[in-house]
Amino acid sequence: MIISAPSDYREAARRRLPRFLFDYIDGGAVTEQTMSENITALSSVALRQQVLCGVGAPTLSTNILDSSWSMPVALGPVGATGMYARRGEVKAAKAAAEMKIPYTLSTVSVCPIEEVAEHASGELWSQLYVLRDRGYMRNALERAWAAGMKTLVFTVDMPVPGSRYRDNHSGMSGPCATLRQYAQAFMHPRWALDVGIAGRPLSFGNIEAYTRRKMAMDDYMGFISSNFDPSIAWKDLEWIRDTWKGKLILKGILVPEDAKNAVRLGADGIVVSNHGGRQLDGTVPTARALPGIVDAVGDDLTVLADSGVRSGVDVIRMLALGAKGVLLGRAYIYALAAAGEKGVRHLLNLYAEDMKVTMTLIGAASPSEISAGNLAYIEKELL
């Protein structure tokens, strides 16, 4: 199929992937209400078009967390990325490096930290979940630092996995999951040959490096179910801040009180996020939560955002709502699944062109000039 818009990659990914993998990345929690509202709430943010502003050719370059980015977009952490393309984490990281933006490696990646760091020369961030096994967490921090990853994205909104009914229906989990996955792979021979066979080892490298045992897909789902820690509190994060000497970003903030706690902890940044609607179904869309959080913390830390971003226009909307930058998740995984590293680069270029056109039409010459003054109106904030 012809790819001419970012949204085309979703359909291309659906055609290529076995159902259990497509539904895993495409789905959300319970009825998927929040996942849907992330998109509708952001699309309801109207920008204020201005004419004869003389902005010339806008630049997308920006400085975030003391680092130069070619545009206010980074690739966020996505588990099992290496199941969507052959050595998928490496390919995504290489695409990000070429586009001069950060790439965030998930705790539950197929490719281990060392493999990604060896093959990708750009700015690499490391993501970590709240886990019961503090030994694993320390090991992951040490390995990330040794590999040159100086920014940690600590995901705080997953003390327990969300209820994702699609995974049971699709075969990602539930009865006879492995048998159903093999049957679906057989029906998608291009994926099976490129990823299922040539992309091996299809294990979870970061976890294996610590546990010293093979981690297949069934083990991955079991690891998620048994190792997240619902008892963690703000006081438990103090050792992370004391241990980690690089930049610390807390991902999964939705209310101003938590943003203020992040400031008190000494975090360098936060990601305003509801995990793409994959955790608490019925919670507030990111676009509605963002302005109140920005007001609460001011310039005390760097505010990033994700969830519901499907175009370059959506990136500009997030910036106008107060974010300094945006993390992409599903959007780049669709592109990676459909066309590998080339697909991710193409998607990012489509976003960049959208952003430049939008900035010209709202009269902003650079990301730093985008503010609430570029908004025509926004749905009433709920918080």
C-alpha positions as CSV (number, residue, x, y, z in Angstrom):
1,M,0.0,0.0,0.0
2,I,1.0,3.6,-0.5
3,I,2.1,5.4,2.6
4,S,1.3,9.1,2.3
5,A,0.2,10.0,5.9
6,P,1.3,8.9,9.4
7,S,-2.1,7.1,9.9
8,D,-1.4,4.8,6.9
9,Y,1.3,3.0,8.9
10,R,-1.3,1.6,11.3
11,E,-3.1,-0.3,8.5
12,A,0.2,-1.4,7.0
13,A,1.2,-2.8,10.4
14,R,-2.1,-4.6,10.8
15,R,-1.6,-6.3,7.5
16,R,1.9,-7.5,8.3
17,L,1.7,-8.5,11.9
18,P,0.1,-11.6,13.5
19,R,-3.0,-10.5,15.4
20,F,-1.6,-11.1,18.9
21,L,1.2,-8.6,18.2
22,F,-0.9,-6.0,16.4
23,D,-3.6,-6.0,19.1
24,Y,-1.0,-5.8,21.8
25,I,0.4,-2.5,20.5
26,D,-3.0,-1.2,19.2
27,G,-5.1,-2.0,22.3
28,G,-5.8,-0.3,25.6
29,A,-7.3,-1.2,29.0
30,V,-10.8,-2.6,29.5
31,T,-13.2,-0.8,27.1
32,E,-10.4,1.4,25.7
33,Q,-12.3,4.5,26.5
34,T,-9.2,6.5,27.7
35,M,-7.2,5.3,24.7
36,S,-9.9,6.7,22.4
37,E,-10.3,9.9,24.4
38,N,-6.6,10.7,24.3
39,I,-7.0,11.2,20.5
40,T,-10.4,13.0,20.6
41,A,-9.3,15.3,23.4
42,L,-6.1,16.3,21.6
43,S,-7.9,16.8,18.3
44,S,-10.4,19.1,20.0
45,V,-7.6,21.6,20.8
46,A,-8.0,24.3,18.2
47,L,-5.0,26.3,17.1
48,R,-5.1,30.1,16.4
49,Q,-4.2,30.7,12.8
50,Q,-2.5,34.0,12.1
51,V,-1.6,35.5,8.7
52,L,1.2,37.8,7.5
53,C,3.5,36.9,10.4
54,G,6.6,36.9,8.4
55,V,8.1,33.9,10.2
56,G,9.9,32.7,7.1
57,A,11.1,29.0,7.2
58,P,10.5,27.8,10.8
59,T,13.1,25.7,12.6
60,L,12.2,22.6,14.6
61,S,15.5,22.6,16.5
62,T,15.2,22.9,20.3
63,N,17.1,22.3,23.5
64,I,15.5,20.0,26.0
65,L,17.2,18.7,29.2
66,D,20.5,20.3,28.2
67,S,20.5,18.4,24.9
68,S,20.0,19.6,21.3
69,W,17.1,17.9,19.4
70,S,16.4,18.3,15.7
71,M,12.7,18.6,16.6
72,P,10.7,18.4,19.9
73,V,10.0,14.7,19.5
74,A,11.6,11.6,21.0
75,L,10.9,7.9,20.7
76,G,9.4,6.6,23.9
77,P,9.8,3.2,25.5
78,V,7.8,0.3,24.1
79,G,8.0,-3.2,25.4
80,A,8.9,-6.1,23.0
81,T,9.8,-3.7,20.1
82,G,12.0,-6.4,18.7
83,M,8.9,-8.5,18.0
84,Y,7.7,-5.9,15.5
85,A,10.8,-5.8,13.3
86,R,14.0,-7.8,13.1
87,R,16.1,-6.5,16.0
88,G,13.5,-3.8,16.3
89,E,15.1,-1.8,19.1
90,V,18.3,-1.4,17.2
91,K,16.5,-0.3,14.0
92,A,14.4,2.3,16.0
93,A,17.4,3.6,17.8
94,K,19.3,4.0,14.5
95,A,16.4,5.9,12.9
96,A,16.3,8.2,16.0
97,A,20.0,8.8,15.8
98,E,19.8,9.7,12.1
99,M,17.0,12.1,12.9
100,K,19.0,13.5,15.8
101,I,16.4,12.8,18.5
102,P,16.6,10.6,21.6
103,Y,15.5,6.9,21.7
104,T,14.2,5.3,24.9
105,L,15.0,1.6,25.4
106,S,12.3,-0.3,27.4
107,T,13.0,-2.5,30.4
108,V,11.3,-5.3,28.5
109,S,13.1,-5.0,25.2
110,V,14.1,-7.9,23.0
111,C,17.5,-6.4,22.3
112,P,19.6,-5.9,25.4
113,I,21.1,-2.6,26.4
114,E,24.6,-3.5,25.1
115,E,23.4,-4.5,21.7
116,V,21.5,-1.3,21.1
117,A,24.3,0.8,22.4
118,E,26.8,-0.9,20.2
119,H,24.8,-0.3,17.0
120,A,23.2,3.1,17.6
121,S,25.3,6.2,18.0
122,G,22.6,8.7,19.0
123,E,21.3,9.8,22.3
124,L,20.0,6.8,24.1
125,W,17.7,6.9,27.2
126,S,17.0,3.9,29.4
127,Q,13.6,3.1,30.8
128,L,12.9,1.3,34.1
129,Y,9.7,0.0,35.7
130,V,8.9,-0.2,39.4
131,L,9.8,-3.9,40.1
132,R,9.8,-6.0,43.2
133,D,13.3,-7.2,42.5
134,R,15.5,-4.3,43.5
135,G,18.5,-6.3,42.5
136,Y,17.3,-6.3,38.9
137,M,16.7,-2.6,39.1
138,R,20.2,-1.9,40.3
139,N,21.7,-4.2,37.7
140,A,19.7,-2.4,34.9
141,L,20.9,1.0,36.2
142,E,24.5,-0.1,36.3
143,R,24.4,-1.6,32.8
144,A,22.6,1.4,31.3
145,W,25.2,3.8,32.7
146,A,28.1,1.7,31.5
147,A,26.6,1.7,28.0
148,G,26.5,5.5,27.9
149,M,22.8,6.0,28.7
150,K,22.8,9.1,30.9
151,T,19.0,9.8,31.0
152,L,16.7,7.4,33.0
153,V,13.0,7.3,32.3
154,F,11.4,5.8,35.4
155,T,7.8,4.7,34.6
156,V,5.7,5.2,37.7
157,D,2.1,4.5,36.5
158,M,2.4,0.7,36.3
159,P,2.4,-0.7,39.8
160,V,0.1,-3.4,38.3
161,P,-0.5,-4.1,34.7
162,G,-3.8,-2.7,33.3
163,S,-6.6,-5.1,32.3
164,R,-6.2,-5.5,28.6
165,Y,-9.0,-7.7,27.3
166,R,-7.7,-7.6,23.8
167,D,-4.6,-9.6,24.8
168,N,-6.8,-12.5,26.0
169,H,-8.9,-12.5,22.8
170,S,-5.9,-12.2,20.5
171,G,-3.7,-14.9,22.0
172,M,-1.0,-12.6,23.5
173,S,-2.1,-14.2,26.8
174,G,-4.8,-16.6,28.0
175,P,-5.6,-20.2,27.2
176,C,-3.4,-21.9,24.5
177,A,-1.6,-18.6,23.9
178,T,1.6,-20.2,22.5
179,L,-0.3,-22.4,20.1
180,R,-2.4,-19.5,18.9
181,Q,0.7,-17.4,18.4
182,Y,2.3,-20.0,16.2
183,A,-0.9,-20.4,14.2
184,Q,-1.1,-16.7,13.6
185,A,2.6,-16.5,12.6
186,F,2.0,-19.2,10.0
187,M,-0.7,-17.0,8.4
188,H,1.8,-14.1,8.2
189,P,4.8,-15.6,6.4
190,R,6.6,-12.3,5.7
191,W,6.7,-11.5,9.4
192,A,7.5,-15.1,10.4
193,L,10.5,-15.3,8.1
194,D,11.9,-11.8,8.8
195,V,11.3,-11.5,12.5
196,G,10.2,-15.0,13.8
197,I,13.2,-16.7,12.2
198,A,15.8,-14.2,11.0
199,G,15.2,-11.9,14.0
200,R,16.2,-14.4,16.6
201,P,16.9,-14.6,19.5
202,L,13.4,-13.5,20.3
203,S,13.9,-13.3,24.0
204,F,14.0,-10.4,26.5
205,G,17.6,-9.5,26.6
206,N,17.6,-7.1,29.5
207,I,15.9,-9.6,31.8
208,E,18.0,-12.5,30.6
209,A,21.2,-10.6,31.3
210,Y,20.1,-10.6,35.0
211,T,18.2,-13.9,35.4
212,R,20.6,-15.9,33.2
213,R,17.8,-17.9,31.8
214,K,15.8,-17.9,28.5
215,M,12.8,-15.5,28.5
216,A,10.2,-16.3,25.8
217,M,6.9,-14.6,25.2
218,D,5.1,-16.7,27.9
219,D,7.8,-15.8,30.4
220,Y,7.5,-12.1,29.4
221,M,3.8,-12.0,30.3
222,G,4.5,-13.9,33.5
223,F,7.3,-11.5,34.4
224,I,5.0,-8.6,34.0
225,S,2.3,-10.2,36.1
226,S,4.6,-11.2,39.0
227,N,7.2,-8.5,39.2
228,F,5.5,-5.2,39.3
229,D,5.3,-3.6,42.8
230,P,2.0,-2.1,43.9
231,S,3.4,-1.2,47.3
232,I,5.9,1.4,46.0
233,A,5.6,5.0,47.4
234,W,7.4,8.3,46.8
235,K,9.9,7.5,49.6
236,D,11.0,4.4,47.7
237,L,12.1,6.5,44.8
238,E,14.7,8.3,46.9
239,W,17.3,5.6,46.3
240,I,16.7,5.9,42.6
241,R,17.5,9.6,42.7
242,D,20.5,9.0,45.0
243,T,21.8,6.1,42.9
244,W,21.3,7.6,39.4
245,K,23.7,10.4,38.7
246,G,22.3,11.3,35.3
247,K,19.0,13.0,34.3
248,L,15.9,11.5,35.9
249,I,12.5,11.7,34.2
250,L,9.3,10.3,35.8
251,K,6.8,9.0,33.3
252,G,3.1,8.6,34.1
253,I,2.2,11.9,35.9
254,L,-1.4,13.0,35.6
255,V,-2.2,15.3,38.5
256,P,-0.5,18.5,39.8
257,E,0.2,17.0,43.2
258,D,2.3,14.2,41.7
259,A,4.2,16.7,39.6
260,K,5.0,18.7,42.7
261,N,6.3,15.6,44.4
262,A,8.5,15.0,41.4
263,V,10.0,18.4,41.9
264,R,10.6,17.6,45.6
265,L,12.2,14.3,44.7
266,G,14.7,16.2,42.5
267,A,13.5,14.9,39.1
268,D,14.8,16.7,36.1
269,G,11.6,16.1,34.1
270,I,8.3,14.4,33.9
271,V,6.2,12.9,31.2
272,V,2.5,13.7,31.5
273,S,1.0,10.4,30.4
274,N,-1.7,7.9,31.0
275,H,0.3,5.2,29.3
276,G,-1.6,5.6,26.1
277,G,-4.8,4.4,27.7
278,R,-3.2,1.0,28.6
279,Q,-3.5,1.3,32.4
280,L,-6.5,3.0,34.1
281,D,-9.4,3.1,31.7
282,G,-11.6,6.1,32.5
283,T,-8.8,8.4,33.6
284,V,-8.3,11.9,32.2
285,P,-6.8,12.3,28.7
286,T,-3.3,13.6,28.7
287,A,-4.3,16.8,26.8
288,R,-6.7,17.8,29.5
289,A,-4.3,17.0,32.3
290,L,-1.3,18.8,30.8
291,P,-2.1,22.5,31.3
292,G,-2.8,22.2,35.0
293,I,0.4,20.3,35.6
294,V,2.4,22.9,33.7
295,D,0.9,25.6,35.8
296,A,1.7,23.7,39.0
297,V,5.4,23.2,38.3
298,G,6.3,26.2,36.1
299,D,10.0,26.0,35.2
300,D,11.0,23.8,38.2
301,L,11.4,20.8,35.8
302,T,11.0,19.9,32.1
303,V,7.5,18.8,31.2
304,L,7.1,16.3,28.3
305,A,3.9,14.5,27.2
306,D,2.6,11.5,25.3
307,S,-0.6,9.7,24.6
308,G,-2.9,10.4,21.6
309,V,-0.2,12.0,19.4
310,R,-0.9,10.9,15.8
311,S,0.5,13.7,13.7
312,G,2.9,16.7,13.6
313,V,-0.1,18.9,14.3
314,D,-0.7,17.0,17.5
315,V,2.9,17.7,18.5
316,I,2.2,21.4,18.1
317,R,-1.0,21.1,20.1
318,M,1.0,19.5,23.0
319,L,3.5,22.3,22.9
320,A,0.8,24.9,22.9
321,L,-0.7,23.2,26.0
322,G,2.7,23.6,27.7
323,A,4.9,20.6,27.0
324,K,8.5,21.1,25.9
325,G,8.6,17.9,23.9
326,V,6.6,14.8,23.0
327,L,7.3,11.1,23.2
328,L,5.9,8.8,20.5
329,G,4.9,5.3,21.2
330,R,2.3,3.4,19.0
331,A,2.9,5.8,16.1
332,Y,6.5,4.7,15.5
333,I,5.9,1.1,16.3
334,Y,3.3,0.9,13.4
335,A,5.9,2.4,11.1
336,L,8.6,0.1,12.4
337,A,6.4,-3.0,11.9
338,A,5.4,-1.9,8.4
339,A,8.8,-0.8,7.0
340,G,11.6,-1.1,9.6
341,E,14.1,1.6,10.2
342,K,13.2,3.3,6.9
343,G,9.6,3.4,8.0
344,V,10.5,5.2,11.3
345,R,12.6,7.8,9.5
346,H,9.8,8.4,7.0
347,L,7.2,8.8,9.8
348,L,9.4,11.3,11.6
349,N,9.9,13.2,8.4
350,L,6.1,13.3,7.9
351,Y,5.7,14.7,11.4
352,A,8.4,17.3,10.8
353,E,6.7,18.5,7.6
354,D,3.4,18.7,9.4
355,M,5.0,20.7,12.2
356,K,6.7,23.2,9.9
357,V,3.5,23.9,8.0
358,T,1.5,24.2,11.2
359,M,4.1,26.6,12.7
360,T,4.0,28.8,9.6
361,L,0.3,29.0,9.8
362,I,0.2,29.9,13.5
363,G,3.1,32.3,13.3
364,A,5.7,30.5,15.3
365,A,9.3,30.5,14.0
366,S,10.6,27.9,16.5
367,P,9.3,25.5,19.2
368,S,10.2,28.0,21.9
369,E,7.7,30.5,20.5
370,I,4.8,28.1,20.8
371,S,2.6,28.8,23.8
372,A,-1.0,29.1,25.0
373,G,-1.2,32.2,22.9
374,N,-1.4,29.9,19.9
375,L,-4.6,28.3,21.1
376,A,-8.0,29.3,19.8
377,Y,-9.8,27.2,22.4
378,I,-9.5,24.0,24.4
379,E,-12.1,21.7,26.0
380,K,-12.7,22.7,29.6
381,E,-10.0,21.1,31.9
382,L,-11.4,18.5,34.3
383,L,-8.7,18.7,37.0
